[in-house]
Amino acid sequence: MITCLGDVLRPAVGQATVRLLRRLGHTVDFPEQQTCCGQPMYNSGFAELARKQARYTIEVFENCETIVTPSGSCAAMVKVEYPELLADDPTWHERAQSLAARTFELSDFLVNRLGVVDVGARFEGTVAYHFACHLRMLRQEGEVPRLIAAVRGATYVPLEHQDQCCGFGGSFAVRYPQISTAMVDDKVNCLLRTGADALVSTDAGCLMNIGGRLRRLGHSTEVLHIAELLARDEGRD
């Protein structure tokens, strides 16, 4: 499940996810009918539109054995919100629960489903980690730091207030730009104090927001999705 932001703004994340999963011996299928998970409508109060999108997504992925997505927010939408959205219809509720049980955020799939931490990645430098908000909804905490620590050549450096929101929040950044900018400035200042060569996170929205602010302020810290970090090896960027 590529996700909207991944497809449109950071397709390299989807490509890195495919390379990583293939390196681990998996066959990857990409249902071309997939679109948005419905979270933007849901977060904006359009519950019926979100239900319609949820039903569509369930149908698209109905016959897939396992669904992996490089996005904590989209994984949370499918795993937590879909069953609630469709709770009043027994048939759709059952189908939503089935999809939820087969859907994994990437780091969750690697660490908790496959039991894999060392994926053969290499990165020479120090790496900080931004804990994206939706991972709390998924009850995930230590998966990404464990994956970073297993990357050859990488040194994990703690980020002050790593679980503090970066200010993106989907439409929040558009509706409240001044507050969002103040929040991302806090995040950038915490990052710069680490002296890290790269910042890693699990959601394209966070990376877009933090990376954009870094560029506008003239900083060169590399911003990477965890899939992009893990897809690197000695012979590949």
C-alpha positions as a printed Julia matrix, in Angstrom:
237×3 Matrix{Float64}:
   0.0     0.0    0.0
   1.92    2.98  -1.31
  -0.21    5.79   0.28
  -1.12    9.12  -1.35
   1.83   11.17  -0.11
   4.23    8.38  -0.97
   2.85    8.0   -4.46
   2.73   11.7   -5.32
   5.5    13.33  -3.28
   7.97   10.62  -2.25
   7.77    7.66  -4.63
  11.32    6.65  -3.68
   9.87    5.38  -0.4
   7.64    2.92  -2.23
  10.52    1.82  -4.43
  12.76    1.35  -1.38
  10.05   -0.7    0.34
   9.78   -3.0   -2.68
  13.58   -3.42  -2.9
  13.78   -4.19   0.81
  10.98   -6.76   0.79
  12.4    -8.46  -2.31
  15.84   -8.58  -0.68
  14.19  -10.45   2.19
  12.74  -13.0   -0.22
   9.17  -11.76  -0.6
   7.09  -11.45  -3.75
   5.56   -7.98  -3.94
   2.24   -7.24  -5.62
   1.0    -3.7   -6.26
  -2.77   -3.39  -6.79
  -3.01   -0.51  -9.26
  -6.6     0.25  -8.26
  -5.54    1.51  -4.84
  -6.13    5.17  -4.0
  -6.42    7.08  -0.71
  -7.14    5.26   2.56
  -9.72    7.95   3.41
  -7.92    9.53   6.34
  -8.09   13.13   5.0
 -11.88   12.9    4.76
 -12.15   11.22   8.15
  -9.95   13.8    9.89
 -11.97   16.62   8.33
 -15.27   15.27   9.63
 -16.61   13.68   6.43
 -17.36   10.29   7.96
 -19.61    9.03   5.18
 -17.03    9.81   2.5
 -14.43    8.05   4.64
 -16.71    4.98   4.92
 -17.08    4.9    1.15
 -13.33    5.06   0.73
 -12.81    2.39   3.39
 -15.16    0.01   1.56
 -13.33    0.65  -1.7
  -9.91    0.01  -0.12
 -11.14   -3.17   1.52
 -12.31   -4.45  -1.88
  -8.99   -3.56  -3.54
  -6.91   -5.46  -0.95
  -9.46   -8.18  -0.15
  -7.49  -11.03  -1.72
  -4.04   -9.93  -0.58
  -2.3   -12.22   1.88
  -0.39   -9.48   3.71
  -0.53   -5.7    3.26
   2.57   -3.67   4.11
   2.53    0.11   4.08
   5.41    2.57   4.68
   3.11    4.85   6.66
   2.05    4.71  10.29
  -0.86    7.05   9.66
  -2.37    4.96   6.86
  -1.74    1.74   8.8
  -3.55    3.25  11.78
  -6.46    4.29   9.58
  -6.88    0.75   8.27
  -6.16   -1.11  11.49
  -7.92    1.14  14.02
 -10.41    3.4   12.25
 -11.87    1.11   9.56
 -13.45   -1.34  12.04
 -14.93    1.61  13.96
 -16.19    3.36  10.84
 -17.95    0.21   9.63
 -19.09   -1.08  13.02
 -22.81   -0.65  12.21
 -22.69   -3.07   9.27
 -21.82   -6.63  10.41
 -20.61   -7.75   6.97
 -18.39   -4.75   6.33
 -17.2    -4.74   9.93
 -15.98   -8.31   9.55
 -14.25   -7.46   6.29
 -12.64   -4.41   7.91
 -11.36   -6.51  10.8
  -9.92   -9.04   8.36
  -8.05   -6.34   6.46
  -6.86   -4.76   9.72
  -5.38   -8.05  10.88
  -3.43   -8.43   7.63
  -2.13   -4.85   7.44
   1.26   -3.83   8.86
   3.28   -0.64   9.04
   6.69   -1.49   7.58
   8.77   -1.5   10.78
   6.06   -3.51  12.55
   6.11   -6.08   9.74
   9.89   -6.42   9.85
  10.41   -6.58  13.61
   7.21   -8.11  14.96
   5.92  -10.24  12.08
   9.17  -11.42  10.48
  11.4   -11.16  13.53
  14.04   -9.39  11.41
  16.15   -6.47  12.63
  19.34   -6.69  10.56
  18.3    -6.4    6.91
  21.82   -5.96   5.52
  21.69   -2.15   5.34
  24.7     0.15   5.54
  24.87    3.88   6.27
  28.01    5.69   7.39
  26.99    8.4    9.82
  24.86    9.4   12.79
  21.1     8.95  12.64
  18.35   10.6   14.71
  14.76    9.38  14.78
  11.48   11.31  14.76
   8.69    9.24  16.35
   5.62    9.87  14.17
   2.38   10.43  16.08
   0.32    7.58  14.59
   2.74    4.94  15.86
   1.24    5.56  19.29
  -2.15    4.52  17.95
  -0.51    1.34  16.68
   1.21    0.81  20.07
   4.62    0.74  18.42
   7.57    2.23  20.25
  10.95    0.56  19.85
  10.85   -0.99  16.39
  12.55    1.78  14.41
  15.43    2.42  16.87
  16.17   -1.32  16.82
  16.27   -1.29  13.02
  18.54    1.77  12.96
  20.9     0.24  15.54
  21.36   -2.81  13.28
  22.41   -0.74  10.25
  26.12   -1.22   9.63
  28.11    1.98  10.04
  25.21    3.91  11.57
  25.31    5.44  15.03
  21.92    6.12  16.58
  21.7     9.44  18.45
  18.72   10.23  20.71
  16.53   13.14  19.63
  15.22   15.41  22.37
  11.4    15.31  22.43
  11.48   12.68  19.67
   7.77   11.89  20.14
   6.68   15.52  19.91
   4.56   16.23  16.82
   6.42   17.89  13.96
   3.41   20.11  13.19
   2.32   18.48   9.94
  -0.86   16.71  11.03
  -2.29   16.52   7.51
  -4.66   19.46   7.01
  -3.53   20.95  10.37
  -0.46   22.42   8.65
  -2.71   24.12   6.09
  -5.34   25.36   8.53
  -2.93   26.56  11.22
   0.32   27.43   9.41
   1.72   29.66  12.15
   1.3    26.99  14.83
   2.61   24.31  12.48
   5.7    26.35  11.68
   6.42   26.94  15.36
   6.13   23.19  16.0
   8.41   22.19  13.14
  10.93   24.83  14.23
  11.03   23.14  17.64
  11.63   19.81  15.95
  14.37   21.2   13.7
  16.16   22.82  16.65
  16.12   19.51  18.54
  17.51   17.78  15.46
  20.3    20.31  14.92
  21.42   19.97  18.53
  22.13   16.26  17.92
  24.51   17.02  15.05
  23.04   14.0   13.24
  23.88   13.39   9.58
  20.36   12.1    8.9
  16.88   12.13  10.36
  14.72    9.02   9.94
  10.97    8.68  10.35
   8.13    6.45   9.19
   5.7     8.86   7.51
   6.07   10.88   4.34
   4.12   13.8    5.81
   6.56   14.21   8.69
   9.53   13.93   6.34
   8.03   16.47   3.95
   7.37   18.95   6.76
  10.7    18.59   8.55
  12.72   18.29   5.35
  11.05   21.33   3.83
  11.77   23.43   6.89
  15.4    22.3    6.96
  15.85   23.29   3.31
  14.23   26.69   3.79
  16.54   27.36   6.72
  19.58   26.31   4.71
  20.47   23.1    6.56
  21.79   20.01   4.79
  20.71   17.23   7.18
  19.52   14.27   5.11
  15.91   13.28   5.71
  15.1     9.61   5.12
  12.16    7.29   5.44
  13.11    4.15   7.35
  12.54    2.18   4.12
  15.09    4.35   2.31
  17.66    3.8    5.06
  17.09    0.05   5.21
  17.17   -0.39   1.43
  20.73    0.9    1.32
  23.63   -1.54   1.23
  27.27   -1.4    0.26
  26.49   -1.41  -3.44
  23.4     0.75  -3.51
  22.33    4.23  -2.34
